[in-house]
């Protein structure tokens, strides 16, 4: 039996979502194969959340916890931390130093994919379409008219390093631009102004298992808000997620092939989700989600079920592949 640390929490607005994902993982792991413990991490401290609700401190020297009089050291970590520090690299780096395999990508891949601007530039180098954008650093002066002339309206203004659309604004008028930049800067410290691409949004999950690439059925994301924002992602009735998506075969093939290619080029591990916009001008890459949501209603679990995988099987495969 393997000791599995299901790591969640983090230091972003996705804390509660992450804890929910961890609980879903724990409920669906086979208890005959895995002894699992939820580990909550944040700047305030790291602790194990035991089945009886008590907290025990994590010994960061060897990444272990005490369960009664028994010291539990972990064989593998299941990363369920959405945002910082699980999705941007530090947690992966710590686990690599500890010699503990992890279900998600390594430090370099996490750092790259979490930075939306850097990731888009690398993806574009593989001849994948991305929406034009302008990067604004904290404290850097900018000219509103120049941005609008280059990017056009409407546009998206977003932090380069954040998740769940926290701090993202769809800007339709010149007057909205400065407040949107301030909002994004407060959420992330660096801002990108990105050209709006009108079209249909799709998510495509993938994972590598036993040397084979598995690409899941597509999901069409139909937000009832202006875009797939935080409310649409986590409020019932605010978004329809259709799996499998009804889409032309040539578009489906292009998205799946692009996802498989980027998974390998970006050196991803575990299950990931790549998001795209399909417009009249073609298929545009939006972003890579290295630690996607894992609630019962999340996109990857829905795609896995459509693919014929239970959550028990999906999570078990991720652990075995990491180990």
C-alpha positions in Angstrom: 0.0 0.0 0.0 1.3 3.4 -1.0 1.2 6.5 1.2 -0.3 9.3 -0.8 -0.2 13.0 0.2 -3.1 14.8 -1.5 -1.8 18.4 -1.4 -4.2 21.3 -1.5 -4.8 24.8 -0.3 -2.3 27.4 -1.6 -2.0 31.1 -1.4 -4.5 32.3 -4.0 -8.2 32.9 -4.4 -8.6 29.2 -5.3 -7.9 27.9 -1.8 -11.4 26.5 -1.2 -11.7 25.1 -4.7 -8.4 23.3 -4.1 -9.6 21.8 -0.8 -12.7 20.6 -2.5 -10.7 19.0 -5.3 -8.6 17.2 -2.6 -11.6 15.8 -0.9 -12.9 14.5 -4.2 -9.6 12.8 -4.8 -9.5 11.2 -1.4 -13.1 9.9 -1.7 -12.3 8.3 -5.0 -8.9 6.6 -4.2 -9.0 2.9 -3.7 -8.4 2.4 0.1 -7.1 -1.1 -0.5 -4.2 0.3 -2.6 -3.5 3.7 -1.1 -3.4 5.2 2.4 -4.1 8.9 1.7 -3.9 12.0 3.8 -4.9 15.5 2.8 -2.0 18.0 3.3 -3.0 21.7 3.4 -0.2 24.1 2.4 -0.1 27.9 2.6 2.2 30.7 3.8 0.5 30.3 7.2 1.8 26.8 7.6 1.6 23.2 6.4 -0.6 20.7 8.1 -2.2 17.3 7.7 -6.0 17.2 7.9 -6.8 13.8 9.5 -10.0 11.9 9.0 -11.2 12.9 12.5 -10.8 16.6 11.6 -7.7 17.2 13.7 -4.6 19.1 12.3 -1.1 17.8 12.5 2.0 19.7 11.5 4.0 18.7 8.5 7.7 18.1 9.1 9.1 19.8 6.0 12.5 18.3 6.6 11.3 14.9 5.2 7.6 15.8 4.3 6.0 13.6 6.9 3.3 13.7 9.5 2.5 12.0 12.7 -0.7 9.9 12.8 -1.0 9.0 16.5 2.4 7.5 17.4 3.1 6.5 13.8 5.3 8.6 11.5 3.9 8.6 7.9 6.3 9.4 5.1 4.8 9.7 1.7 5.6 7.7 -1.4 3.9 10.0 -3.8 2.2 13.4 -3.9 -1.1 14.1 -5.6 -1.0 17.8 -6.5 -4.4 19.5 -6.1 -3.1 23.0 -5.4 -4.7 25.4 -8.0 -2.6 28.5 -8.3 0.4 29.4 -6.0 2.5 27.4 -5.0 1.2 24.2 -6.6 0.7 25.4 -10.2 3.6 27.8 -10.6 6.5 25.6 -9.7 7.7 26.0 -6.0 5.8 23.0 -4.7 7.1 20.8 -7.6 10.7 22.1 -6.8 10.3 21.2 -3.1 9.0 17.7 -3.9 11.8 17.2 -6.4 14.3 18.1 -3.7 12.7 15.6 -1.3 12.8 12.9 -4.0 9.0 12.5 -3.8 7.3 11.8 -7.2 4.3 14.0 -8.0 1.3 13.6 -10.2 1.7 17.0 -11.9 4.4 18.6 -14.1 7.9 19.5 -12.9 9.1 22.9 -11.7 10.1 24.4 -15.1 6.9 23.3 -16.9 4.7 24.7 -14.0 6.6 28.0 -14.0 6.3 28.4 -17.7 2.6 27.4 -18.1 1.4 29.5 -15.2 2.8 32.6 -16.8 0.2 33.2 -19.5 2.4 35.6 -21.6 5.5 33.4 -21.5 3.5 30.3 -22.2 1.8 31.9 -25.2 5.2 33.0 -26.6 6.6 29.4 -26.4 3.4 27.9 -27.8 3.5 30.4 -30.7 7.0 29.2 -31.5 5.4 25.8 -32.4 3.3 27.6 -35.0 0.1 27.5 -32.9 -2.2 30.5 -33.2 -2.3 32.8 -30.2 -4.1 36.1 -29.6 -1.8 39.2 -29.8 -1.2 40.8 -26.5 0.8 43.6 -24.7 2.6 43.0 -21.4 2.7 45.7 -18.7 5.1 45.3 -15.7 4.3 46.6 -12.3 5.2 50.3 -12.0 5.7 50.6 -15.8 4.1 53.5 -17.6 1.7 52.8 -20.4 -0.4 54.7 -22.9 -4.1 53.8 -23.2 -4.4 55.0 -26.7 -1.4 53.0 -27.9 -2.8 49.8 -26.3 -6.2 50.3 -27.8 -4.7 51.1 -31.3 -2.6 47.9 -31.2 -5.0 45.5 -29.5 -8.4 46.9 -30.3 -11.7 46.7 -28.4 -13.0 44.7 -26.8 -9.9 43.1 -25.2 -9.2 41.0 -22.1 -7.0 42.4 -19.3 -5.7 39.8 -17.0 -2.9 39.0 -14.6 -0.1 37.0 -16.2 0.1 34.7 -13.2 -3.2 33.7 -11.7 -6.0 31.2 -12.1 -9.8 30.8 -12.2 -10.0 34.1 -14.0 -9.3 36.0 -10.8 -8.6 39.7 -11.8 -9.7 39.3 -15.4 -11.8 41.9 -17.1 -13.4 42.1 -20.5 -12.8 45.7 -21.5 -15.2 47.2 -24.0 -14.5 50.9 -23.7 -11.5 53.2 -23.3 -12.8 54.3 -19.8 -12.7 50.7 -18.6 -9.1 50.1 -19.4 -7.2 51.8 -16.6 -9.5 50.3 -13.8 -9.1 46.9 -15.4 -5.3 47.2 -15.5 -5.4 48.2 -11.8 -7.6 45.2 -10.9 -5.3 42.8 -12.8 -2.2 44.4 -11.3 -3.6 43.9 -7.8 -4.3 40.3 -8.5 -1.0 39.4 -10.1 1.6 42.2 -10.3 2.1 41.9 -14.1 -0.6 42.4 -16.7 -1.4 41.4 -20.2 -3.8 43.2 -22.5 -5.0 40.5 -25.0 -6.9 40.9 -28.2 -10.5 39.5 -28.0 -11.1 36.5 -30.3 -14.7 35.9 -31.0 -15.6 32.2 -31.2 -16.5 29.0 -29.3 -14.4 27.9 -26.3 -13.2 24.3 -25.9 -11.2 22.4 -23.3 -9.1 19.4 -24.2 -7.7 17.1 -21.5 -4.7 14.8 -22.0 -2.4 12.6 -20.0 0.5 10.2 -20.6 0.1 6.7 -19.2 2.5 3.8 -19.6 4.2 5.4 -22.6 1.0 6.2 -24.5 -0.7 9.6 -25.0 -4.3 9.7 -24.0 -6.4 12.6 -25.3 -9.8 13.0 -23.9 -13.1 14.0 -25.6 -13.5 17.8 -26.0 -15.7 19.9 -23.8 -17.4 23.0 -25.1 -17.5 25.8 -22.5 -20.6 27.9 -22.9 -20.5 30.7 -20.3 -23.7 32.6 -19.5 -21.6 35.5 -18.4 -19.5 37.8 -20.6 -16.8 35.1 -20.5 -15.7 32.0 -18.5 -15.0 34.0 -15.3 -14.8 32.9 -11.7 -18.6 33.1 -11.2 -19.2 31.1 -14.3 -16.7 28.5 -13.3 -18.0 27.9 -9.8 -21.6 28.9 -9.7 -24.3 26.4 -10.7 -26.3 27.4 -13.7 -23.8 30.1 -14.9 -22.1 27.9 -17.5 -22.9 24.9 -19.7 -20.0 22.4 -20.2 -20.9 20.0 -23.0 -19.0 16.8 -23.2 -18.5 15.4 -25.8 -18.6 18.7 -27.7 -20.5 18.9 -31.0 -17.8 20.2 -33.4 -16.6 19.6 -36.9 -14.3 16.6 -37.2 -11.4 18.6 -38.7 -11.6 21.1 -35.8 -11.7 18.3 -33.2 -8.7 16.6 -34.9 -6.7 19.9 -34.9 -7.4 20.6 -31.2 -6.5 17.1 -30.1 -3.4 17.0 -32.2 -2.3 20.4 -30.9 -2.9 19.3 -27.3 -0.9 16.1 -27.7 2.0 18.0 -29.4 2.1 20.7 -26.7 1.8 18.2 -23.9 5.1 16.7 -25.1 6.8 19.9 -26.1 6.1 21.6 -22.8 7.1 18.3 -20.9 3.8 18.0 -19.1 3.1 15.2 -16.7 -0.2 13.9 -15.2 -3.5 15.1 -16.6 -3.7 18.6 -17.9 -6.2 20.7 -19.8 -5.5 22.9 -22.8 -8.1 25.6 -23.6 -8.8 27.0 -27.1 -11.0 29.4 -29.0 -12.3 28.3 -32.4 -13.0 31.4 -34.6 -13.5 32.1 -38.2 -9.7 32.7 -38.4 -8.9 29.2 -37.0 -8.0 27.5 -33.7 -6.4 29.8 -31.0 -4.6 28.5 -27.9 -5.7 30.2 -24.7 -3.8 28.6 -21.9 -2.6 25.3 -20.3 -4.1 24.2 -17.0 -1.4 22.1 -15.3 -3.5 21.4 -12.2 -7.1 21.5 -13.5 -10.1 21.3 -11.2 -11.0 17.8 -9.9 -14.5 18.2 -8.5 -17.2 15.8 -9.6 -18.5 18.4 -12.0 -15.1 19.6 -13.3 -14.1 19.3 -17.0 -11.4 16.7 -16.7 -13.5 14.3 -14.7 -16.4 14.7 -17.1 -14.0 14.0 -20.1 -12.6 11.0 -18.3 -16.0 9.5 -17.7 -16.9 10.1 -21.4 -13.6 8.3 -22.2 -14.7 5.4 -20.1 -12.7 6.1 -16.9 -14.1 6.3 -13.4 -12.5 8.9 -11.1 -11.0 6.0 -9.1 -9.3 4.7 -12.2 -8.2 8.2 -13.4 -6.7 9.2 -10.1 -5.1 5.8 -9.7 -3.5 6.0 -13.1 -2.1 9.5 -12.2 -0.5 8.1 -9.1 0.9 5.0 -10.7 2.3 7.0 -13.6 4.0 9.4 -11.2 5.4 6.5 -9.1 
